[in-house]
Amino acid sequence: MANAGSGSLATLLFFFLFPAALHKVVSQNLVTDNVSVVEGDTAIISCRVKNNDDSVIQLLNPNRQTIYFRDMRPLKDSRFQLVNFSDNELRVSLSNVSLSDEGRYVCQLYTDPPQEAYADITVLIPPGNPIIEARDEVLSEGNETEMTCSAMSSKPAAAIRWMKGDKELPGKPKVELTYDKMYTVTSRLSFTVNKEDDGMPVICIVDHPAVKDFRAQKYLEVQYKPEVKIVVAFPQGLTREGENLELTCQAKGKPQPHRVKWLKVDDDVPSHAVVTGDDLFIENLNKSYNGTYRCVASNTLGESFDDYILYVYDAPTTTPSPTTAIITTTSITTTSTSSPRANQVSVGLTCAYFYPRVKVVCLQSSAKF
């Protein structure tokens, strides 16, 4: 009450010293601005006058105690400091702002009648670090899980958003007002997981005017049944009689399958087929091997399989080369002595050799002279 009285006393003193101010009628405009400040920071209050004619400006606190009268500070609170004083402005700083400083401050101009403008100081209190809690540490594909994120002891209440990877998910917020007039916000998120969610970050984002980029995150661990795929390692084209076949079974799951099993649907795997690790090898194919071959992989969540249908085609036929012939001619000359008159005889032998089948055909011709 003593401080309130001192403010009124200053007002009476002013009118006693400047009685003409009671009779002035002026078109002066007094303005100020609302201020939002984070707890512990510094607030600036500015009282500004347009077209001032030397009228006095003063600043009052929410209890209407005089903080500054012109450039004098009657209030014994050293956190208030004069930043600027002129005919057109009274600017004051308030350092180390606390929640008790919140309220309506009054800029007052001594005119006839006196003018007042009001600056509301709002103190912002940031929430504590957000906390994510998960119902399940390890998840199974297809199951629903639940997470909560809390932002505690803030003013005003924070807003919470959820992101899974780059997709925003809707949460269910709950706001509580605590005994010290602070707000605690808890958001609950429920969703169903699949295998693509394994290793995916779930992010809790806290929006509050006192903080920026305030978040917490948790990575999902999702178990899922194996994914199985059969890959043909050999041959690259059609499978034909007499050729070899090599199949590889690729299996991926969480937990990882320890081994795979090969079988033939509705029949037995050929007796000479060889299984090495994830590979199935069959040599010297024939049509009796036709059928569906299956690779089965399993883990603690179940088993999966992939099928390969084998159809053995005929072996390729060999086209015979065109028949070729090599022709040779041989001449032999003989002399007959049985006749008193000697005669010479020329014998010609022509032979043809046919390929690829070896065949020899010869023709004989003779001439006497």
TATA-V393847 format. One record per backbone hydrogen bond with DSSP energy under -1.0 kcal/mol. CO is the residue of the C=O (numbers start at 1). NH is the residue of the N-H. E is the energy in kcal/mol with one decimal. If there is no record, write none. Layout:
co->CO nh->NH e->E
co->CO nh->NH e->E
This chain:
co->1 nh->5 e->-2.4
co->2 nh->6 e->-1.9
co->3 nh->7 e->-1.8
co->4 nh->8 e->-1.8
co->5 nh->9 e->-2.5
co->6 nh->10 e->-2.0
co->7 nh->11 e->-1.7
co->8 nh->12 e->-2.4
co->9 nh->13 e->-2.7
co->10 nh->14 e->-2.2
co->11 nh->15 e->-1.9
co->12 nh->16 e->-1.8
co->13 nh->17 e->-2.3
co->14 nh->18 e->-2.9
co->18 nh->21 e->-1.5
co->19 nh->22 e->-1.3
co->20 nh->23 e->-1.4
co->29 nh->50 e->-2.3
co->31 nh->48 e->-2.8
co->35 nh->122 e->-3.0
co->37 nh->124 e->-3.2
co->38 nh->41 e->-2.7
co->41 nh->97 e->-2.5
co->43 nh->94 e->-2.9
co->45 nh->92 e->-2.8
co->47 nh->90 e->-2.5
co->48 nh->31 e->-2.7
co->50 nh->29 e->-1.6
co->56 nh->110 e->-2.6
co->57 nh->70 e->-2.1
co->58 nh->108 e->-3.0
co->59 nh->67 e->-3.4
co->59 nh->68 e->-1.3
co->60 nh->106 e->-2.1
co->61 nh->64 e->-3.0
co->65 nh->61 e->-2.5
co->68 nh->59 e->-2.6
co->69 nh->72 e->-2.2
co->72 nh->69 e->-3.0
co->75 nh->77 e->-1.4
co->77 nh->80 e->-2.0
co->79 nh->95 e->-1.7
co->81 nh->93 e->-2.8
co->84 nh->91 e->-3.1
co->88 nh->49 e->-2.7
co->89 nh->86 e->-2.5
co->90 nh->47 e->-2.8
co->91 nh->83 e->-2.8
co->91 nh->84 e->-1.8
co->92 nh->45 e->-3.1
co->93 nh->81 e->-2.1
co->94 nh->43 e->-2.8
co->97 nh->40 e->-2.7
co->98 nh->101 e->-1.7
co->99 nh->102 e->-1.5
co->103 nh->121 e->-3.0
co->105 nh->119 e->-2.8
co->106 nh->60 e->-2.8
co->107 nh->117 e->-2.3
co->108 nh->58 e->-2.4
co->109 nh->111 e->-1.6
co->109 nh->115 e->-2.3
co->115 nh->109 e->-2.8
co->117 nh->107 e->-3.4
co->119 nh->105 e->-2.9
co->120 nh->35 e->-2.5
co->121 nh->103 e->-1.6
co->122 nh->37 e->-2.5
co->124 nh->39 e->-3.0
co->125 nh->155 e->-2.5
co->131 nh->150 e->-1.8
co->133 nh->148 e->-2.5
co->139 nh->223 e->-3.1
co->140 nh->143 e->-2.2
co->143 nh->193 e->-2.4
co->145 nh->191 e->-1.8
co->146 nh->135 e->-2.5
co->147 nh->189 e->-3.2
co->148 nh->133 e->-2.6
co->149 nh->187 e->-2.7
co->150 nh->131 e->-1.6
co->151 nh->185 e->-2.6
co->152 nh->128 e->-2.2
co->154 nh->183 e->-2.7
co->155 nh->125 e->-2.7
co->159 nh->207 e->-3.4
co->161 nh->205 e->-3.0
co->162 nh->169 e->-1.8
co->163 nh->203 e->-3.3
co->164 nh->167 e->-1.7
co->167 nh->164 e->-3.2
co->172 nh->188 e->-2.0
co->174 nh->186 e->-2.6
co->176 nh->184 e->-2.7
co->178 nh->181 e->-1.8
co->182 nh->178 e->-3.4
co->183 nh->154 e->-2.3
co->184 nh->176 e->-2.6
co->185 nh->151 e->-2.7
co->186 nh->174 e->-1.9
co->187 nh->149 e->-2.1
co->188 nh->172 e->-2.4
co->189 nh->147 e->-2.7
co->191 nh->145 e->-2.8
co->193 nh->142 e->-2.9
co->194 nh->197 e->-1.8
co->195 nh->198 e->-1.4
co->197 nh->200 e->-2.6
co->200 nh->220 e->-2.6
co->201 nh->165 e->-2.2
co->202 nh->218 e->-2.3
co->203 nh->163 e->-2.2
co->204 nh->216 e->-2.0
co->205 nh->161 e->-2.7
co->207 nh->159 e->-2.3
co->208 nh->211 e->-1.5
co->214 nh->206 e->-3.2
co->216 nh->204 e->-3.4
co->218 nh->202 e->-3.0
co->220 nh->199 e->-2.8
co->221 nh->139 e->-3.0
co->223 nh->141 e->-2.7
co->224 nh->254 e->-2.0
co->227 nh->252 e->-2.0
co->229 nh->250 e->-3.3
co->231 nh->248 e->-2.9
co->234 nh->246 e->-2.9
co->239 nh->313 e->-3.3
co->240 nh->243 e->-1.9
co->243 nh->285 e->-3.3
co->245 nh->282 e->-2.8
co->246 nh->233 e->-2.0
co->246 nh->234 e->-1.7
co->247 nh->280 e->-2.7
co->248 nh->231 e->-3.1
co->250 nh->229 e->-2.3
co->252 nh->227 e->-3.3
co->254 nh->224 e->-1.6
co->261 nh->296 e->-2.9
co->263 nh->294 e->-3.4
co->264 nh->267 e->-1.7
co->270 nh->273 e->-1.9
co->274 nh->281 e->-2.9
co->276 nh->279 e->-2.3
co->278 nh->249 e->-2.2
co->279 nh->276 e->-2.1
co->280 nh->247 e->-2.8
co->281 nh->274 e->-3.0
co->282 nh->245 e->-3.4
co->285 nh->242 e->-3.1
co->286 nh->289 e->-2.1
co->287 nh->290 e->-1.5
co->291 nh->310 e->-3.4
co->292 nh->265 e->-2.6
co->293 nh->308 e->-2.7
co->294 nh->263 e->-2.2
co->295 nh->306 e->-1.7
co->296 nh->261 e->-2.6
co->297 nh->304 e->-2.7
co->299 nh->302 e->-1.4
co->302 nh->299 e->-2.6
co->304 nh->297 e->-2.6
co->306 nh->295 e->-2.5
co->308 nh->293 e->-3.3
co->310 nh->291 e->-2.0
co->313 nh->241 e->-2.3
co->324 nh->355 e->-2.5
co->326 nh->353 e->-2.3
co->328 nh->351 e->-2.6
co->330 nh->349 e->-3.3
co->332 nh->347 e->-4.1
co->334 nh->345 e->-3.3
co->336 nh->343 e->-1.0
co->343 nh->336 e->-3.4
co->344 nh->369 e->-2.6
co->345 nh->334 e->-3.4
co->346 nh->367 e->-2.2
co->347 nh->332 e->-3.3
co->348 nh->365 e->-3.0
co->349 nh->330 e->-3.0
co->350 nh->363 e->-3.2
co->351 nh->328 e->-2.7
co->352 nh->361 e->-2.0
co->353 nh->326 e->-2.0
co->355 nh->324 e->-1.7
co->359 nh->354 e->-2.1
co->361 nh->352 e->-2.7
co->363 nh->350 e->-3.2
co->365 nh->348 e->-4.9
co->367 nh->346 e->-3.4
